Amino acid sequence: MAFFDSHLHIVRLPEPLEVARELHERGYRYRAVACEPWEWNALQELWEKASAEGWQEGCGLAFGIHPMIATDIANKHQDYSSEDCWSELRRLLEKFPEAQVGEAGLDKRYAGYEPGGAQEAAFRKQVKLAFELGRDLQIHCVGDYGRIVNILKEVGLPRPIFHRFGGDAGIVKAGKPLGALFSIHADSLRKKATREALGLIPQANLLFETDADETFCESCGLSTATPPACTPQQIADALVDRLNQVQNSF
Ligand SMILES: [Zn+2]
């Protein structure tokens, strides 16, 4: 069976290069997403090593700025003081012409969510960048999907991919004419309004994802002890199971 995980934070998993090998052997393909500067660097390094072995075949990349760090980047806080994140993001996207932009968006749990705030500014910049470079845009939204759709219409229209989709029927209807893809995560099936909207999405516009990151081992009952007691083989098997569950419950 062929697998495609449309949103995987592979470098946040333990031993990512070994995980890449295990996934390749299982025929598990994925979109590797990196959404803050340290993750971009780690992913670039992993990609180069995995490519030398052929383990990245059939897989893809995405580089972006997550709403959780939009305020820090705007204020040049912490890790973001010494580098120009935006020029680095553009450089990476130019270096990897197949890479998508994102994940980018709005998240009400983090600073800068208000209309006109730092999250919106960072999102607008990435919509523009994706549109200019002709890339798909991975969108993260916890909160107001309507605002996301309005910004897309205003700023430019890269193809939107609603990652870990949690919107309702109204958003599916608004997204369809934009050519949107909807990426389904186990969480998408939990919310009643989202579950009911899924039937409106044409098969060709559906993707599936695990969004696995540093919390994955724990959430699967695999260990997070250091060094991790879960092996790259166990992680790869757990990813296959997780993605299968989402696809099969659909
Ligand atoms: Zn993500």
Residues whose N, C-alpha, C, O or C-beta is under 5 A from the ligand:
A	BS01	ZN	E103 D211
